[in-house]
């Protein structure tokens, strides 16, 4: 049986998911991050139903996240100016939440600390060396850890990937996103989640996600490629800092935020990798998860749910092969599990994102989704990954109630705080 610990590089959602999954099964884990928590993480801060279910399955409770803001509906504005409200289920569970990543990630790491996990903050990875029993990791302070496997959860520019020699040349992400926090929000954005498809940034979109107390995460995302298929020629990326003031001055966006909305902090931009199967999912004794595996959603740019899922799958693959005499096999198991879980949905999202490339396509898609009460309800659940995007095309995932599953957590935990969401009738 393999006795060396698993070293996880990166203590965000993907890394914590892997660490907790391993530790709960009795495996030895070292969780390493170059930052000291809490630390800011550039993100839209939205949590889909899929992400919420993964967090709940880890035993995570949101009590330590002050900005935890449940969302009931999403309002989508088409390029023509028509807005459609898409309702999420009004049951006892949660299907969408907004939470500041600085708070969420710190609380999730605190939850990981409650397990037998060695947490090492303020140290990045400096060296990666193969050994007869696995791989040796040397941190930026000179600390050496001999490991059976390394789980790389260290983001888009993964240092682990560079050290392992698994870099995809010239890859700079598929989306670029731009975020700024606002206070004094008094318009509809104070309590509602809005997405606006602006004609000049299609297939990208503007967003405003509520964070409570008159605060909101406001930003926009644009696609770097003409589609996200590997091999497509890079398109020009607009000057996002110059585009931002012009977006904020548009009357419908000013009305959305209200006259007193002011920036809380400087804007920040970041790339989003959304090309599963592009960068390698594994190396020799290395499993890539989250943004390091480029598993973001090519339709929305969302990545927290995918990070949590890949972290869990990597850990399960390591646990499943721990009794192999040579300790090998986790790479192949993880590759298969990640592809089975994500590739079909990824392809569906790529196909649908092409419909949003042009103004007519975006208008038609939103009009079709808002055609009736039934289409509005189901579009909201589909958008927030309440069920897999390509569920209809993957019969192996069909089961009773597959289009109407419970969300996560309990909307009113004071009435029955210990009842798991997945067991409600």
SVG drawing of the C-alpha trace seen along z (x, -y; Angstrom):
<svg xmlns="http://www.w3.org/2000/svg" viewBox="-46 -59 62 64">
<polyline fill="none" stroke="black" stroke-width="0.4" points="0.0,0.0 1.2,-3.5 2.3,-5.3 3.6,-8.6 1.3,-11.5 -0.4,-13.2 0.8,-16.8 -1.8,-19.2 -0.6,-22.5 -3.2,-25.2 -5.7,-25.6 -8.6,-27.0 -11.9,-25.0 -10.2,-22.3 -7.4,-21.8 -9.6,-21.7 -12.0,-19.3 -9.2,-16.9 -7.6,-17.3 -10.9,-16.7 -11.9,-13.8 -8.5,-12.1 -8.3,-12.9 -11.8,-11.6 -10.7,-8.2 -7.6,-8.2 -5.0,-9.2 -2.1,-11.5 -2.3,-14.9 -0.2,-18.1 -2.0,-21.1 0.4,-23.8 -0.4,-27.4 1.9,-30.3 -0.7,-32.7 -1.7,-33.3 -5.5,-33.1 -7.7,-35.0 -6.6,-36.3 -8.6,-37.8 -9.4,-35.6 -10.7,-37.3 -14.0,-35.7 -17.7,-36.4 -18.4,-34.9 -21.4,-32.9 -22.1,-29.4 -24.2,-27.0 -26.3,-24.2 -23.6,-21.8 -21.0,-23.7 -23.4,-24.0 -24.0,-20.2 -20.2,-19.5 -19.6,-21.9 -22.4,-20.3 -21.0,-16.9 -17.7,-18.0 -19.5,-18.9 -18.9,-22.6 -21.3,-25.0 -21.6,-28.6 -21.7,-30.1 -18.3,-31.7 -19.1,-33.4 -20.7,-36.8 -21.5,-37.6 -23.4,-34.3 -26.4,-35.5 -29.0,-33.1 -30.5,-33.9 -34.0,-33.0 -34.0,-34.2 -31.7,-35.3 -32.7,-38.1 -31.2,-38.0 -31.2,-41.0 -30.9,-40.4 -29.0,-42.7 -32.4,-44.1 -33.1,-45.3 -35.7,-42.7 -35.3,-41.3 -36.6,-37.9 -36.8,-36.6 -35.9,-33.0 -37.0,-31.6 -35.1,-29.0 -37.0,-26.4 -38.8,-27.7 -38.2,-24.7 -36.4,-24.3 -33.0,-24.0 -30.7,-26.5 -30.0,-26.4 -27.8,-29.5 -25.7,-31.6 -23.3,-34.5 -20.4,-34.7 -17.1,-36.6 -14.3,-34.3 -12.0,-35.8 -14.4,-34.8 -15.6,-31.5 -12.1,-30.2 -10.9,-31.1 -13.9,-29.4 -13.4,-26.3 -9.7,-26.1 -10.7,-26.5 -13.0,-23.5 -10.2,-21.5 -8.1,-22.3 -10.6,-20.3 -9.3,-17.2 -5.9,-15.6 -4.4,-17.7 -1.0,-19.4 -1.8,-23.0 1.2,-25.0 0.6,-28.6 3.0,-31.2 5.0,-28.6 4.8,-27.9 6.2,-25.0 9.8,-25.5 11.0,-22.0 9.4,-18.7 11.5,-15.6 10.6,-12.0 11.7,-9.4 11.6,-5.7 8.4,-5.8 6.7,-8.8 7.6,-12.5 9.4,-14.9 8.1,-18.4 10.4,-21.3 8.7,-24.5 9.9,-28.0 11.3,-27.9 13.3,-24.8 10.9,-22.4 11.0,-18.9 8.0,-16.6 8.1,-13.1 4.8,-12.2 3.1,-9.4 1.1,-11.8 0.8,-15.6 -2.5,-17.2 -2.0,-20.5 -4.7,-22.9 -2.6,-26.0 -4.6,-27.8 -4.4,-28.9 -0.7,-29.6 0.0,-26.4 3.7,-26.4 3.4,-22.7 2.5,-22.2 5.6,-24.2 7.9,-22.2 6.4,-19.0 6.9,-20.0 3.2,-19.7 2.6,-23.2 0.4,-23.9 2.5,-26.4 1.0,-29.8 -2.2,-29.0 -3.6,-32.1 -7.1,-31.1 -10.4,-31.0 -12.2,-33.8 -11.1,-37.0 -13.1,-38.4 -13.1,-41.8 -14.5,-42.4 -15.1,-45.3 -16.9,-45.4 -19.5,-48.1 -21.1,-49.6 -24.2,-51.8 -26.1,-49.6 -29.8,-50.6 -31.2,-49.5 -32.5,-46.0 -28.9,-44.7 -29.0,-45.2 -31.0,-42.0 -31.2,-40.4 -28.7,-38.5 -28.5,-40.1 -26.8,-39.0 -26.8,-41.4 -25.7,-40.3 -24.3,-43.5 -24.1,-43.5 -20.5,-44.7 -19.0,-42.0 -20.9,-38.9 -20.6,-36.1 -19.5,-37.7 -21.8,-39.3 -22.1,-41.9 -23.0,-40.6 -24.1,-42.0 -24.3,-39.5 -25.7,-40.7 -23.7,-40.3 -26.0,-41.9 -25.9,-45.2 -26.0,-47.2 -22.9,-45.5 -22.5,-43.7 -19.9,-41.9 -20.0,-43.7 -18.1,-42.8 -18.0,-41.4 -16.4,-38.5 -15.3,-38.2 -14.2,-35.2 -10.7,-35.2 -11.2,-32.8 -13.7,-32.6 -15.2,-29.7 -13.1,-27.6 -12.1,-24.7 -8.4,-23.9 -6.5,-25.2 -8.8,-28.2 -6.9,-31.4 -6.7,-33.9 -9.0,-36.9 -8.1,-40.3 -9.0,-41.0 -10.4,-44.6 -8.9,-46.9 -11.0,-45.8 -10.0,-48.7 -11.1,-51.2 -14.4,-49.2 -15.4,-49.2 -16.2,-52.9 -18.3,-52.9 -20.3,-49.9 -21.0,-51.5 -22.3,-54.6 -25.0,-52.8 -28.4,-53.9 -29.7,-50.4 -26.7,-49.5 -26.7,-52.8 -30.4,-52.1 -29.6,-48.6 -27.0,-49.7 -28.7,-52.9 -27.4,-56.4 -25.3,-56.0 -23.3,-52.9 -19.6,-53.5 -16.6,-51.2 -15.4,-49.6 -12.0,-48.6 -10.0,-48.8 -11.0,-46.6 -9.1,-43.4 -8.9,-41.2 -8.0,-37.5 -8.0,-34.8 -10.4,-31.8 -9.2,-28.4 -12.2,-26.5 -10.7,-23.8 -10.9,-20.4 -8.7,-17.9 -6.5,-20.8 -3.9,-21.0 -3.1,-17.5 -5.2,-16.3 -2.3,-14.3 1.5,-14.0 3.8,-11.4 2.4,-11.2 0.6,-14.6 -3.1,-15.1 -4.3,-18.6 -7.6,-19.9 -9.7,-23.1 -8.2,-25.9 -4.9,-24.0 -6.9,-21.4 -8.7,-24.1 -12.2,-22.8 -14.1,-26.0 -17.5,-26.3 -17.1,-27.5 -20.6,-29.0 -20.5,-31.1 -16.8,-31.0 -17.9,-29.5 -15.4,-27.2 -16.0,-26.7 -18.3,-23.7 -15.8,-22.1 -13.0,-22.8 -14.7,-21.0 -15.7,-18.1 -12.2,-17.6 -10.6,-17.9 -12.9,-15.1 -12.4,-12.9 -8.6,-13.2 -8.7,-12.2 -11.1,-9.3 -8.7,-8.1 -5.7,-8.2 -7.7,-6.3 -8.9,-3.8 -5.4,-2.8 -3.7,-3.1 -3.5,0.7 -1.7,1.3 1.7,2.8 3.5,0.1 1.0,-2.6 0.3,-3.4 -2.9,-3.9 -4.4,-7.0 -3.6,-9.0 -5.6,-6.8 -8.5,-6.5 -8.7,-10.3 -8.5,-10.9 -11.4,-8.5 -13.5,-9.9 -12.9,-13.5 -13.8,-12.9 -17.0,-10.9 -18.1,-13.6 -17.3,-16.8 -16.6,-16.3 -20.2,-15.8 -21.4,-18.9 -18.4,-20.9 -19.1,-20.0 -22.8,-21.0 -21.7,-24.4 -19.3,-25.0 -22.0,-24.3 -24.5,-26.6 -22.0,-29.4 -21.7,-29.7 -25.4,-30.7 -24.5,-33.7 -21.7,-34.9 -24.0,-37.2 -26.8,-39.5 -29.6,-37.6 -28.5,-34.3 -28.5,-35.8 -31.9,-37.4 -33.4,-34.2 -31.8,-32.0 -33.2,-34.3 -36.6,-34.5 -36.8,-30.8 -35.7,-30.2 -38.4,-32.7 -41.2,-31.3 -43.3,-29.9 -43.2,-29.3 -41.9,-25.8 -39.0,-26.9 -38.1,-29.7 -38.0,-27.3 -36.0,-24.7 -33.6,-27.2 -32.7,-28.5 -32.0,-25.0 -30.0,-24.2 -28.0,-27.4 -27.1,-26.9 -26.1,-23.2 -28.9,-21.9 -28.6,-18.9 -25.8,-18.2 -25.9,-20.3 -25.8,-17.3 -28.1,-15.1 -30.5,-14.3 -27.5,-13.2 -26.0,-10.9 -28.5,-8.1 -26.0,-6.6 -26.9,-9.5 -30.7,-9.1 -32.6,-8.4 -35.9,-9.1 -36.4,-12.8 -33.3,-13.8 -34.8,-17.2 -36.2,-18.1 -33.5,-17.2 -33.2,-19.0 -30.6,-21.8 -28.2,-21.9 -28.3,-23.0 -31.5,-24.1 -33.0,-27.4 -34.3,-27.5 -31.7,-25.6 -33.1,-26.8 -36.1,-24.6 -34.1,-21.3 -30.4,-22.1 -29.2,-18.5 -31.4,-17.4 -29.2,-16.8 -30.6,-18.5 -30.4,-15.3 -32.7,-13.4 -35.7,-15.8 -38.9,-14.5"/>
</svg>
